[in-house]
């Protein structure tokens, strides 16, 4: 196994990781960033991004991520393709193993591994992803204004996104697999009182229809067995997210869903020198701009940490 030592290791390459990289490299922290299995993160499977400030005409998700990567490279970030497969945060410097064959010790670690949307797992859902199928109403709802859409899920996210879509779309079908919703009472009340949301209980999605774009949805009532086609052009999946934090669970405090807990108003985790930003620690906002904001915070927190450690070491020498 090869090995090296770095000042700052950044794990993950979405808006949080690249923003952390821009700030860390401009602060002479010589960061090394590992991109992980999906370089660029969730935005690379989105088409148009219209809500990221600074792009008045909108931008394609993959292009924006390439821009962020280029910006991080310009200031000297060492960006590498590879996946951190194991970590050991039990002593300082922290240890990370990349692709099971390269060991890195790091004075500071910034975790920006993001989260992945859960999908139903239908082949047609994958095939039409980004062409009418979306896991983010706030990102993509605007493209369906005035149209009929469906959303699957019955938690707070689905209820919130159904309400968001109801303000834009002509009609929103909400597909609930059981005979009741999981969402909080207040959120349930909101969707039930919206005149253009129709809730279909005991309903499963069988197939997303359409060749190039979504043209309908085949659904089935699990009680009666009746199948029907919903005439929709958009299909939103809101059945939860999973933070990509499994490799850290032996060391970092997390909530019950696996989101990393950080100290209020900072990106500090329970381990000194380890910082978390982006969707790996945020199950509320989950936006590119908020991820970028916390990426900036993580780099500033890491820089302060490194300065403090350096000062303590100098005091020990003198
Ligand atoms: P949840 O895990 O709470 O809900 C997921 C929903 O998706 C459930 O209703 C579940 O159904 C349904 N589901 C799961 N798999 C399938 C499937 N294969 N087919 C159909 N339906 C499926 O996730 P959320 O993202 O909604 O929320 C995550 C956390 O974030 C929660 O704690 C929530 O309260 C919180 N949150 C809070 C908000 C707020 O306070 N404003 C806003 C958004 C989220 P079933 O019920 O049958 O299991």
Boltz pocket constraint, residues with backbone or C-beta under 6 A from the ligand:
constraints:
  - pocket:
      binder: B
      contacts: [[A, 119], [A, 120], [A, 152], [A, 153], [A, 154], [A, 155], [A, 156], [A, 157], [A, 158], [A, 160], [A, 175], [A, 177], [A, 178], [A, 180], [A, 181], [A, 182], [A, 183], [A, 203], [A, 238], [A, 239], [A, 240], [A, 241], [A, 283], [A, 284]]
      max_distance: 6.0
